[in-house]
């Protein structure tokens, strides 16, 4: 006799609830003074019902976080990702191949960013969102900073726009060429090291583990991200 699909769904949800209930909790605070319209919009997005699991907030369960406040300095973080295949060795590989980092204004690199966005038809098994397929300028965002990594020929290979929302920062937009050079590891580990040394935030978020495929979850794990339950406040 075939198991009714409703029973299967209930069992899956129960198993997920148990798994998520065991996660550590991170207290994340939005500070509206950093950029009131953007912070309030982010607060509304993060705390709305999850599109699939309505009982949860959109970005509350299984959120991928690095505990920035838990590291005394950048070296102590790098010591945790020094294993083979993790962010440390991958970053050194990128540096050995001539990659270099610097802060950028995305509007100075619109053609290069468009080339990255259109370099492949899908990512993580999903078609590229149509919003990425048209070239457009970016508004000034005082709570954000964009980091770029350039290859040995001076071409922008990847970028990450980082938004500071309060006691945490998050990847607002992250994209790069798909290759095995380690550039994405270099980019994100560099951002994490900067956040640790700056001492302005306690957490760094890279979306969630809940909706990510196995490859992306493994990529986050190799950078030192771990799943948490997030509790939000707005001040």
ZIJOJO-V780873 format. One record per backbone hydrogen bond with DSSP energy under -1.0 kcal/mol. NH is the residue of the N-H (numbers start at 1). CO is the residue of the C=O. If there is no record, write none. Layout:
# ZIJOJO-V780873
nh->[NH/NH]
co->[CO/CO]
This chain:
# ZIJOJO-V780873
nh->[8/9/10/11/12/13/14/15/16/17/18/19/20/21/23/26/28/30/31/34/35/39/40/41/42/43/44/45/46/47/50/56/58/59/60/63/64/65/66/68/69/70/71/77/78/79/80/86/87/88/90/91/92/93/94/95/96/97/98/99/100/102/104/108/109/113/114/115/116/117/118/119/123/126/128/132/133/144/145/147/148/149/150/151/154/157/158/159/160/161/162/163/164/165/166/167/169/170/171/172/173/175/177/186/187/188/189/190/191/192/193/194/195/196/197/198/199/202/203/204/205/206/209/217/218/219/220/221/222/224/225/226/228/229/230/231/233/235]
co->[4/5/6/7/8/9/10/11/12/13/14/15/16/17/20/229/231/233/165/31/32/35/36/37/38/39/40/41/42/43/56/53/48/46/57/228/207/226/204/66/202/67/68/73/74/75/77/83/222/81/86/87/88/89/90/91/92/93/95/94/150/148/146/105/106/109/110/111/112/113/114/116/126/123/121/129/130/141/162/160/102/158/100/155/151/149/149/175/147/173/145/170/143/168/168/29/203/163/205/161/161/159/157/182/183/184/185/186/187/188/189/190/191/192/193/194/195/167/167/66/169/64/62/213/214/215/216/217/218/221/220/65/63/24/60/26/28/30]
